[in-house]
Amino acid sequence: MIANMKQILLEEFLTTKNARGDNIETLGSSYNIWAEVKRLSGSRVDDQKKQIGLTNVFQFRLWFNDNISLTGNYRITYDNRVFTVQAIEKENENNFYWIIQAEALDER
C-alpha cells in the first residue's frame, strides 16, 4: 500500500463577500497529504459550445484526519492537474479511510 501512495494537495474554497457585497471564492486551508490514486475513467465530452475536451475521473483514497472536515468545497491538485470533488464517502463506513471521487477537465 505504501508504494502506491502519491502526494496530493487538498485546497478548501470559502465564499466571502467583497466590498460591493458580491460573493467571491477565496482560498482557505490547504493540506499536503498522501493518497492512493486510481484512474476510474476517461472520455471525450462535447459541451454546449461545441468544443471537445477530455474528462478524467479519478479516485483518491486517503487516511482519515481529524483536522480536516472534508466537504464539496475542496479541490485536489495532483500531477499538475486540478480536480473538482464529485463525491466523498467513508470506506466501508469506518473512520480509517475517505474515498474521494474527483474529475479533471483538461487536455490530457
Buried (B, 14 or more C-beta within 10 A) or exposed (E): EEEEBEEBEBBBBEEEEEEEEEEEEEEEEEBEBEBBBEEEEEEEEEEEEEEEEEEBBBBBBBEEEEEBEBEEBBBBBBEEBBBEBEEBEEEEEEEEBBBBBBBBBEEE
